[in-house]
Amino acid sequence: MGITKRLLEEQEALGFKSGDHSLICASHFQDYALKGFISRVGKLGTCDYCSDSEVQVVEFDQVMEVIMDGIRCHYGTPEDESVPYNSEFGYWSKTYDTEDLIKDVIGVQADDAIIEKVIKAIGSDSSWCLQNPEYPRQSEFMSADWKAFCKILKHQVRYVFISIQRGSRMNIVKLILRQFWIR
């Protein structure tokens, strides 16, 4: 395999077009995670975007790797997530283009020029969807559990704790759940 093919495979694995070795400082980001990354990993140098000298800087590609790691934690391409596609109606699950994902859904907080550069590096023609889009999110599980717990308290054990012994150190919530919860 040639070196060009290997570089293309590496870029595909990264999820963005690499090769931007310009140096960027934390002042261009409002996101605490990106600022923290730059201050932790950065070396003293001059920012290519604002010309500040003697500040912590990293290469733009390093910032892109962090952004892509964050995106890949929660989002994937519809093809990778096996989202069914219909030629008449499109994907059966909610999808986002790169610009919507970066600006609206994730809400990367940075200078407008930097956000445009991030979108260009990822590719504006990419589609994204939630990982495992048909599977409920953790917040949905917790909401359903809370509703079930409220139903148990309101309709099954409403303020009747006769069976609890005085001085028992057992948490009353655990007792209720153990008695009535069906999993």
N, CA, C and O of each residue as an XYZ file, in Angstrom:
732
protein
N       0.849     -1.172      0.000
C       0.000      0.000      0.000
C       0.895      1.235      0.000
O       1.896      1.295      0.713
N       0.516      2.213     -0.809
C       1.303      3.425     -0.916
C       1.097      4.356      0.262
O       0.141      4.231      1.027
N       2.027      5.295      0.383
C       1.972      6.229      1.512
C       0.744      7.148      1.417
O       0.182      7.535      2.441
N       0.330      7.492      0.200
C      -0.851      8.342      0.032
C      -2.103      7.634      0.522
O      -2.938      8.228      1.203
N      -2.226      6.363      0.170
C      -3.379      5.576      0.619
C      -3.387      5.466      2.143
O      -4.441      5.574      2.770
N      -2.233      5.255      2.724
C      -2.132      5.155      4.182
C      -2.536      6.475      4.850
O      -3.232      6.468      5.866
N      -2.102      7.607      4.281
C      -2.488      8.916      4.825
C      -3.999      9.145      4.722
O      -4.611      9.690      5.641
N      -4.594      8.728      3.603
C      -6.040      8.863      3.444
C      -6.793      8.020      4.470
O      -7.809      8.454      5.012
N      -6.292      6.816      4.735
C      -6.923      5.958      5.741
C      -6.807      6.567      7.136
O      -7.746      6.490      7.928
N      -5.657      7.171      7.437
C      -5.479      7.826      8.737
C      -6.440      9.003      8.886
O      -7.032      9.194      9.948
N      -6.594      9.795      7.815
C      -7.524     10.924      7.864
C      -8.956     10.445      8.058
O      -9.724     11.048      8.808
N      -9.309      9.364      7.382
C     -10.663      8.826      7.539
C     -10.889      8.339      8.965
O     -11.976      8.516      9.516
N      -9.885      7.735      9.559
C     -10.005      7.264     10.943
C     -10.125      8.443     11.913
O     -10.843      8.353     12.908
N      -9.430      9.540     11.629
C      -9.519     10.725     12.488
C     -10.884     11.392     12.378
O     -11.392     11.940     13.357
N     -11.476     11.347     11.192
C     -12.785     11.957     10.995
C     -12.731     13.391     10.512
O     -13.765     14.054     10.439
N     -11.557     13.879     10.183
C     -11.426     15.246      9.670
C     -10.210     15.322      8.767
O      -9.336     14.456      8.804
N     -10.163     16.375      7.951
C      -9.020     16.580      7.058
C      -7.887     17.192      7.867
O      -7.959     18.347      8.284
N      -6.852     16.412      8.080
C      -5.730     16.892      8.890
C      -4.717     17.615      8.011
O      -4.897     17.750      6.800
N      -3.671     18.066      8.642
C      -2.615     18.756      7.919
C      -2.524     20.228      8.260
O      -1.675     20.940      7.725
N      -3.395     20.693      9.149
C      -3.356     22.095      9.563
C      -2.501     22.197     10.822
O      -2.959     21.896     11.924
N      -1.263     22.621     10.644
C      -0.325     22.696     11.768
C      -0.232     24.113     12.338
O       0.717     24.439     13.050
N      -1.224     24.954     12.020
C      -1.215     26.304     12.585
C      -1.416     26.219     14.095
O      -2.086     25.314     14.592
N      -0.833     27.163     14.810
C      -0.897     27.171     16.271
C      -2.049     28.053     16.736
O      -2.272     29.140     16.203
N      -2.776     27.567     17.739
C      -3.939     28.293     18.245
C      -3.901     28.323     19.766
O      -3.497     27.353     20.407
N      -4.327     29.454     20.341
C      -4.332     29.592     21.802
C      -5.758     29.450     22.342
O      -6.721     29.412     21.576
N      -5.876     29.373     23.649
C      -7.162     29.134     24.308
C      -8.103     30.334     24.251
O      -9.300     30.180     24.493
N      -7.596     31.516     23.939
C      -8.455     32.707     23.948
C      -9.523     32.675     22.854
O     -10.463     33.469     22.890
N      -9.393     31.770     21.886
C     -10.361     31.678     20.796
C     -11.539     30.780     21.140
O     -12.487     30.675     20.361
N     -11.490     30.131     22.301
C     -12.547     29.201     22.704
C     -13.172     29.660     24.011
O     -12.483     30.168     24.896
N     -14.477     29.477     24.125
C     -15.156     29.731     25.384
C     -15.451     28.416     26.108
O     -15.845     28.427     27.274
N     -15.266     27.303     25.437
C     -15.536     25.985     25.996
C     -14.469     25.623     27.021
O     -13.277     25.661     26.717
N     -14.890     25.272     28.231
C     -13.936     24.989     29.311
C     -13.058     23.777     29.001
O     -11.886     23.757     29.378
N     -13.601     22.774     28.323
C     -12.819     21.570     28.037
C     -11.697     21.868     27.042
O     -10.572     21.400     27.216
N     -11.998     22.636     26.016
C     -10.966     22.980     25.031
C      -9.926     23.914     25.634
O      -8.734     23.771     25.363
N     -10.368     24.871     26.454
C      -9.410     25.752     27.144
C      -8.498     24.928     28.053
O      -7.286     25.140     28.085
N      -9.091     23.991     28.789
C      -8.310     23.138     29.683
C      -7.316     22.283     28.924
O      -6.176     22.115     29.358
N      -7.745     21.736     27.782
C      -6.851     20.925     26.962
C      -5.657     21.748     26.495
O      -4.517     21.292     26.579
N      -5.913     22.952     26.006
C      -4.828     23.797     25.496
C      -3.878     24.191     26.617
O      -2.663     24.204     26.420
N      -4.412     24.511     27.788
C      -3.525     24.905     28.892
C      -2.743     23.707     29.434
O      -1.631     23.876     29.933
N      -3.304     22.510     29.343
C      -2.625     21.308     29.836
C      -1.547     20.813     28.875
O      -0.451     20.442     29.294
N      -1.872     20.812     27.586
C      -0.995     20.193     26.592
C      -0.125     21.217     25.868
O       0.941     20.878     25.354
N      -0.578     22.465     25.828
C       0.090     23.485     25.031
C       1.504     23.814     25.470
O       1.905     23.583     26.610
N       2.226     24.353     24.533
C       3.589     24.823     24.773
C       3.606     26.331     24.518
O       2.784     26.848     23.761
N       4.528     27.018     25.142
C       4.626     28.465     24.934
C       5.001     28.760     23.490
O       5.917     28.156     22.932
N       4.283     29.690     22.903
C       4.548     30.050     21.519
C       3.681     31.221     21.107
O       3.080     31.891     21.946
N       3.623     31.462     19.811
C       2.842     32.561     19.257
C       1.634     32.003     18.520
O       1.759     31.111     17.680
N       0.473     32.536     18.844
C      -0.772     32.105     18.205
C      -0.813     32.647     16.775
O      -0.580     33.835     16.550
N      -1.109     31.770     15.812
C      -1.185     32.189     14.415
C      -2.473     32.946     14.097
O      -2.579     33.557     13.034
N      -3.440     32.917     14.992
C      -4.740     33.540     14.729
C      -4.851     34.945     15.315
O      -5.496     35.810     14.723
N      -4.234     35.180     16.467
C      -4.332     36.515     17.081
C      -2.955     37.146     17.310
O      -2.873     38.275     17.794
N      -1.896     36.450     16.979
C      -0.513     36.928     17.091
C      -0.074     37.204     18.522
O       0.933     37.880     18.734
N      -0.813     36.689     19.518
C      -0.341     36.795     20.902
C       0.903     35.932     21.049
O       0.953     34.809     20.547
N       1.902     36.461     21.737
C       3.126     35.685     21.926
C       3.246     35.262     23.383
O       2.621     35.837     24.274
N       4.052     34.259     23.594
C       4.289     33.704     24.932
C       2.992     33.234     25.603
O       2.766     33.480     26.787
N       2.150     32.554     24.821
C       0.924     31.951     25.356
C       0.965     30.453     25.059
O       1.710     30.000     24.190
N       0.156     29.695     25.791
C       0.057     28.257     25.550
C      -0.645     28.046     24.206
O      -1.759     28.531     24.004
N       0.000     27.329     23.295
C      -0.583     27.058     21.978
C      -0.465     25.574     21.656
O       0.443     24.886     22.122
N      -1.411     25.100     20.844
C      -1.362     23.741     20.302
C      -1.654     23.841     18.812
O      -2.138     24.867     18.332
N      -1.357     22.773     18.086
C      -1.688     22.745     16.670
C      -3.198     22.607     16.514
O      -3.863     21.995     17.350
N      -3.726     23.172     15.454
C      -5.163     23.105     15.198
C      -5.629     21.652     15.088
O      -6.727     21.319     15.535
N      -4.804     20.788     14.497
C      -5.162     19.369     14.377
C      -5.356     18.713     15.742
O      -6.201     17.829     15.884
N      -4.592     19.128     16.739
C      -4.761     18.572     18.083
C      -6.125     18.957     18.656
O      -6.793     18.135     19.284
N      -6.531     20.200     18.440
C      -7.853     20.644     18.887
C      -8.933     19.858     18.148
O      -9.936     19.464     18.744
N      -8.731     19.631     16.861
C      -9.706     18.870     16.073
C      -9.839     17.436     16.591
O     -10.940     16.884     16.604
N      -8.739     16.837     17.012
C      -8.811     15.481     17.569
C      -9.674     15.457     18.823
O     -10.473     14.540     19.008
N      -9.519     16.457     19.686
C     -10.326     16.532     20.911
C     -11.801     16.736     20.559
O     -12.675     16.096     21.143
N     -12.071     17.615     19.618
C     -13.458     17.860     19.202
C     -14.069     16.587     18.625
O     -15.205     16.239     18.947
N     -13.317     15.893     17.773
C     -13.843     14.667     17.159
C     -14.031     13.558     18.196
O     -14.976     12.776     18.094
N     -13.151     13.480     19.185
C     -13.351     12.496     20.262
C     -14.659     12.772     20.994
O     -15.401     11.847     21.324
N     -14.935     14.045     21.245
C     -16.184     14.416     21.907
C     -17.402     14.098     21.055
O     -18.409     13.600     21.559
N     -17.309     14.386     19.769
C     -18.428     14.094     18.870
C     -18.664     12.594     18.804
O     -19.802     12.135     18.897
N     -17.597     11.835     18.644
C     -17.735     10.383     18.492
C     -18.220      9.688     19.760
O     -18.655      8.538     19.708
N     -18.150     10.372     20.889
C     -18.688      9.808     22.134
C     -20.201      9.652     22.047
O     -20.763      8.713     22.610
N     -20.861     10.568     21.343
C     -22.323     10.591     21.336
C     -22.946     10.495     19.949
O     -24.128     10.175     19.825
N     -22.173     10.766     18.913
C     -22.720     10.805     17.560
C     -21.905      9.935     16.624
O     -20.722      9.688     16.856
N     -22.549      9.474     15.569
C     -21.887      8.699     14.535
C     -22.558      8.994     13.206
O     -23.537      9.737     13.146
N     -22.035      8.416     12.154
C     -22.681      8.589     10.858
C     -23.869      7.639     10.786
O     -23.837      6.570     11.395
N     -24.911      8.008     10.056
C     -26.071      7.116      9.953
C     -25.705      5.734      9.412
O     -26.314      4.734      9.792
N     -24.716      5.680      8.531
C     -24.294      4.389      7.986
C     -23.651      3.529      9.071
O     -23.922      2.331      9.154
N     -22.806      4.130      9.895
C     -22.150      3.378     10.966
C     -23.140      2.940     12.038
O     -22.937      1.912     12.684
N     -24.205      3.705     12.232
C     -25.197      3.395     13.266
C     -26.347      2.551     12.719
O     -27.319      2.287     13.427
N     -26.234      2.127     11.457
C     -27.232      1.264     10.807
C     -28.633      1.868     10.825
O     -29.614      1.176     11.099
N     -28.714      3.145     10.536
C     -30.015      3.805     10.459
C     -30.629      3.468      9.099
O     -30.001      3.698      8.065
N     -31.847      2.927      9.092
C     -32.481      2.598      7.813
C     -32.679      3.851      6.957
O     -32.924      4.946      7.464
N     -32.564      3.651      5.653
C     -32.709      4.766      4.714
C     -33.785      4.416      3.698
O     -33.823      3.298      3.184
N     -34.642      5.358      3.416
C     -35.679      5.196      2.416
C     -35.452      6.272      1.371
O     -35.311      7.445      1.718
N     -35.414      5.899      0.100
C     -35.125      6.885     -0.945
C     -36.192      7.973     -1.028
O     -35.919      9.074     -1.505
N     -37.399      7.672     -0.569
C     -38.467      8.666     -0.615
C     -38.454      9.600      0.590
O     -38.706     10.797      0.450
N     -38.157      9.055      1.788
C     -38.256      9.837      3.017
C     -36.918     10.128      3.682
O     -36.872     10.895      4.643
N     -35.838      9.543      3.203
C     -34.528      9.752      3.817
C     -34.304      8.815      4.991
O     -34.886      7.733      5.057
N     -33.458      9.240      5.912
C     -33.152      8.411      7.080
C     -34.352      8.358      8.017
O     -35.116      9.318      8.119
N     -34.510      7.231      8.699
C     -35.642      7.030      9.602
C     -35.384      7.628     10.969
O     -36.273      7.631     11.820
N     -34.210      8.121     11.189
C     -33.858      8.721     12.472
C     -33.422     10.162     12.226
O     -33.068     10.528     11.105
N     -33.450     10.966     13.263
C     -33.047     12.374     13.161
C     -31.568     12.451     12.805
O     -30.728     11.849     13.475
N     -31.255     13.193     11.753
C     -29.864     13.386     11.346
C     -29.557     14.885     11.313
O     -30.451     15.726     11.218
N     -28.272     15.179     11.395
C     -27.804     16.565     11.390
C     -26.669     16.676     10.385
O     -25.880     15.744     10.229
N     -26.586     17.811      9.704
C     -25.383     18.041      8.915
C     -24.319     18.609      9.858
O     -24.620     18.974     10.995
N     -23.097     18.681      9.389
C     -21.987     19.075     10.259
C     -22.192     20.465     10.853
O     -21.924     20.682     12.035
N     -22.660     21.390     10.050
C     -22.843     22.763     10.546
C     -23.874     22.807     11.673
O     -23.648     23.452     12.697
N     -25.005     22.123     11.486
C     -26.026     22.091     12.542
C     -25.499     21.406     13.792
O     -25.760     21.852     14.909
N     -24.760     20.323     13.602
C     -24.229     19.587     14.751
C     -23.281     20.463     15.566
O     -23.405     20.544     16.788
N     -22.344     21.113     14.897
C     -21.339     21.918     15.594
C     -21.952     23.181     16.206
O     -21.683     23.497     17.364
N     -22.767     23.898     15.443
C     -23.292     25.189     15.911
C     -24.490     25.052     16.843
O     -24.552     25.728     17.871
N     -25.441     24.190     16.499
C     -26.710     24.167     17.225
C     -26.829     23.033     18.239
O     -27.246     23.256     19.375
N     -26.465     21.825     17.834
C     -26.679     20.669     18.711
C     -25.622     20.626     19.809
O     -25.950     20.631     20.995
N     -24.363     20.585     19.414
C     -23.279     20.539     20.401
C     -23.024     21.934     20.954
O     -22.818     22.109     22.155
N     -23.041     22.905     20.084
C     -22.829     24.283     20.513
C     -21.388     24.565     20.891
O     -21.117     25.096     21.968
N     -20.457     24.210     20.006
C     -19.051     24.518     20.261
C     -18.926     26.025     20.404
O     -19.338     26.781     19.525
N     -18.358     26.449     21.512
C     -18.244     27.878     21.796
C     -16.845     28.350     21.437
O     -15.875     28.091     22.150
N     -16.769     29.048     20.314
C     -15.484     29.555     19.834
C     -15.752     30.728     18.898
O     -16.901     31.031     18.574
N     -14.683     31.376     18.471
C     -14.803     32.452     17.494
C     -15.448     31.901     16.221
O     -15.252     30.736     15.878
N     -16.216     32.740     15.525
C     -16.923     32.299     14.318
C     -15.974     31.750     13.256
O     -16.279     30.747     12.610
N     -14.833     32.398     13.074
C     -13.871     31.935     12.069
C     -13.332     30.546     12.426
O     -13.100     29.721     11.543
N     -13.139     30.297     13.706
C     -12.639     28.989     14.151
C     -13.711     27.925     13.941
O     -13.404     26.812     13.514
N     -14.961     28.257     14.236
C     -16.053     27.295     14.032
C     -16.176     26.943     12.554
O     -16.367     25.776     12.211
N     -16.069     27.926     11.686
C     -16.122     27.655     10.242
C     -14.963     26.756      9.816
O     -15.128     25.885      8.963
N     -13.806     26.970     10.407
C     -12.642     26.143     10.084
C     -12.852     24.706     10.568
O     -12.453     23.758      9.891
N     -13.474     24.543     11.733
C     -13.785     23.208     12.262
C     -14.756     22.498     11.324
O     -14.561     21.329     10.990
N     -15.803     23.205     10.900
C     -16.795     22.616      9.995
C     -16.143     22.212      8.680
O     -16.429     21.140      8.147
N     -15.271     23.064      8.156
C     -14.583     22.759      6.900
C     -13.668     21.543      7.057
O     -13.577     20.716      6.150
N     -12.994     21.431      8.198
C     -12.094     20.293      8.423
C     -12.869     18.980      8.516
O     -12.417     17.955      8.006
N     -14.034     19.006      9.165
C     -14.837     17.786      9.283
C     -15.485     17.457      7.950
O     -15.606     16.288      7.584
N     -15.897     18.473      7.233
C     -16.577     18.272      5.954
C     -18.038     18.623      6.105
O     -18.756     17.994      6.883
N     -18.481     19.619      5.370
C     -19.856     20.094      5.534
C     -20.880     19.152      4.929
O     -22.079     19.316      5.155
N     -20.427     18.162      4.160
C     -21.370     17.240      3.532
C     -21.618     15.981      4.364
O     -22.301     15.065      3.905
N     -21.076     15.924      5.570
C     -21.262     14.753      6.427
C     -22.609     14.810      7.131
O     -23.105     15.885      7.465
N     -23.192     13.635      7.351
C     -24.425     13.522      8.136
C     -24.097     12.847      9.452
O     -23.234     11.971      9.516
N     -24.795     13.260     10.509
C     -24.557     12.724     11.843
C     -25.882     12.353     12.493
O     -26.919     12.951     12.207
N     -25.831     11.361     13.366
C     -27.004     10.998     14.163
C     -26.510     10.524     15.528
O     -25.320     10.269     15.713
N     -27.426     10.410     16.471
C     -27.054      9.893     17.787
C     -26.554      8.468     17.660
O     -27.022      7.719     16.801
N     -25.610      8.085     18.505
C     -25.199      6.689     18.536
C     -26.367      5.869     19.046
O     -27.087      6.302     19.946
N     -26.558      4.698     18.485
C     -27.676      3.826     18.841
C     -28.972      4.628     18.901
O     -29.587      4.720     19.963
N     -29.395      5.208     17.782
C     -30.524      6.136     17.819
C     -31.847      5.511     18.256
O     -32.731      6.222     18.732
N     -31.996      4.213     18.106
C     -33.256      3.576     18.490
C     -33.269      3.167     19.959
O     -34.307      2.767     20.484
N     -32.135      3.265     20.612
C     -32.029      2.868     22.010
C     -32.241      4.092     22.892
O     -31.688      5.152     22.601
N     -33.033      3.975     23.971
C     -33.276      5.152     24.824
C     -31.989      5.693     25.451
O     -31.086      4.930     25.795
N     -31.918      7.004     25.592
C     -30.792      7.657     26.248
C     -30.875      7.437     27.751
O     -31.930      7.063     28.263
N     -29.788      7.661     28.456
C     -29.759      7.486     29.905
C     -30.793      8.388     30.580
O     -31.444      7.974     31.540
N     -30.944      9.599     30.089
C     -31.926     10.516     30.679
C     -33.352      9.985     30.516
O     -34.195     10.193     31.388
N     -33.619      9.304     29.408
C     -34.950      8.726     29.208
C     -35.198      7.575     30.174
O     -36.302      7.424     30.695
N     -34.159      6.756     30.414
C     -34.283      5.685     31.407
C     -34.563      6.279     32.787
O     -35.448      5.814     33.506
N     -33.804      7.304     33.145
C     -33.970      7.904     34.466
C     -35.348      8.546     34.613
O     -35.956      8.466     35.680
N     -35.836      9.171     33.571
C     -37.159      9.780     33.608
C     -38.239      8.716     33.792
O     -39.167      8.903     34.578
N     -38.122      7.608     33.074
C     -39.094      6.519     33.213
C     -39.033      5.923     34.615
O     -40.071      5.626     35.207
N     -37.825      5.746     35.151
C     -37.675      5.218     36.509
C     -38.298      6.168     37.531
O     -38.950      5.723     38.476
N     -38.101      7.463     37.347
C     -38.660      8.439     38.280
C     -40.185      8.413     38.233
O     -40.841      8.455     39.274
N     -40.752      8.343     37.021
C     -42.213      8.285     36.887
C     -42.771      7.027     37.551
O     -43.811      7.078     38.208
N     -42.079      5.896     37.378
C     -42.532      4.655     38.010
C     -42.442      4.761     39.528
O     -43.339      4.301     40.233
N     -41.382      5.355     40.031
C     -41.218      5.534     41.474
C     -42.330      6.426     42.030
O     -42.906      6.124     43.075
N     -42.628      7.521     41.334
C     -43.706      8.418     41.768
C     -45.046      7.691     41.781
O     -45.850      7.882     42.693
N     -45.285      6.867     40.780
C     -46.535      6.106     40.716
C     -46.645      5.154     41.905
O     -47.715      5.023     42.500
N     -45.549      4.495     42.249
C     -45.553      3.587     43.400
C     -45.891      4.360     44.666
O     -46.727      3.924     45.458
N     -45.248      5.501     44.860
C     -45.508      6.288     46.069
C     -46.933      6.836     46.112
O     -47.555      6.854     47.175
N     -47.448      7.274     44.987
C     -48.773      7.886     44.972
C     -49.899      6.868     45.095
O     -50.910      7.133     45.746
N     -49.730      5.709     44.475
C     -50.862      4.801     44.347
C     -50.716      3.475     45.087
O     -51.698      2.742     45.205
N     -49.534      3.142     45.587
C     -49.375      1.832     46.208
C     -48.966      1.903     47.673
O     -49.482      1.131     48.482
N     -48.077      2.783     48.036
C     -47.592      2.806     49.422
C     -47.776      4.155     50.093
O     -47.155      4.411     51.125
N     -48.570      4.984     49.566
C     -48.751      6.367     50.000
C     -48.697      6.540     51.516
O     -49.689      6.305     52.207
N     -47.557      6.944     52.024
C     -47.333      7.295     53.427
C     -47.681      6.176     54.409
O     -47.981      6.460     55.568
N     -47.650      4.950     53.991
C     -47.931      3.831     54.895
C     -46.633      3.063     55.078
O     -46.211      2.312     54.199
N     -46.008      3.261     56.230
C     -44.721      2.635     56.494
C     -44.803      1.792     57.765
O     -43.858      1.771     58.555
N     -45.909      1.105     57.966
C     -46.128      0.322     59.178
C     -45.105     -0.795     59.306
O     -44.654     -1.108     60.407
N     -44.741     -1.393     58.185
C     -43.856     -2.553     58.247
C     -42.412     -2.189     58.566
O     -41.585     -3.083     58.748
N     -42.092     -0.917     58.637
C     -40.720     -0.513     58.925
C     -40.520     -0.466     60.438
O     -41.278      0.187     61.156
N     -39.498     -1.161     60.908
C     -39.208     -1.195     62.347
C     -38.535      0.105     62.759
O     -37.766      0.699     62.005
N     -38.848      0.528     63.983
C     -38.205      1.728     64.516
C     -36.723      1.433     64.721
O     -36.346      0.331     65.118
N     -35.906      2.415     64.449
C     -34.471      2.257     64.640
C     -33.786      1.566     63.471
O     -32.565      1.412     63.459
N     -34.570      1.155     62.500
C     -33.973      0.497     61.343
C     -33.163      1.520     60.561
O     -33.630      2.629     60.303
N     -31.974      1.149     60.194
C     -31.108      2.074     59.455
C     -31.319      1.953     57.948
O     -30.688      2.659     57.161
N     -32.213      1.051     57.561
C     -32.427      0.839     56.135
C     -33.082      2.071     55.518
O     -34.023      2.636     56.077
N     -32.596      2.458     54.414
C     -33.150      3.602     53.704
C     -34.561      3.271     53.249
O     -34.788      2.244     52.610
N     -35.499      4.132     53.575
C     -36.899      3.872     53.275
C     -37.140      3.742     51.773
O     -37.982      2.952     51.347
N     -36.416      4.502     50.980
C     -36.578      4.423     49.534
C     -36.159      3.053     49.026
O     -36.831      2.474     48.172
N     -35.055      2.533     49.544
C     -34.599      1.208     49.131
C     -35.627      0.154     49.498
O     -35.872     -0.775     48.729
N     -36.224      0.295     50.664
C     -37.229     -0.666     51.103
C     -38.443     -0.637     50.180
O     -38.949     -1.685     49.777
N     -38.899      0.545     49.853
C     -40.052      0.664     48.962
C     -39.729      0.059     47.605
O     -40.526     -0.691     47.041
N     -38.576      0.384     47.099
C     -38.206     -0.142     45.790
C     -38.052     -1.653     45.818
O     -38.456     -2.331     44.873
N     -37.484     -2.180     46.868
C     -37.295     -3.618     46.972
C     -38.651     -4.323     47.034
O     -38.809     -5.411     46.481
N     -39.621     -3.713     47.699
C     -40.922     -4.330     47.887
C     -41.791     -4.252     46.635
O     -42.500     -5.208     46.320
N     -41.750     -3.145     45.924
C     -42.715     -2.922     44.860
C     -42.133     -2.839     43.455
O     -42.867     -2.926     42.470
N     -40.867     -2.677     43.364
C     -40.255     -2.459     42.052
C     -40.186     -3.760     41.287
O     -39.725     -4.778     41.802
N     -40.640     -3.716     40.075
C     -40.591     -4.903     39.222
C     -39.633     -4.596     38.093
O     -39.857     -3.669     37.315
N     -38.596     -5.349     38.002
C     -37.607     -5.156     36.939
C     -37.464     -6.412     36.158
O     -36.678     -6.465     35.212
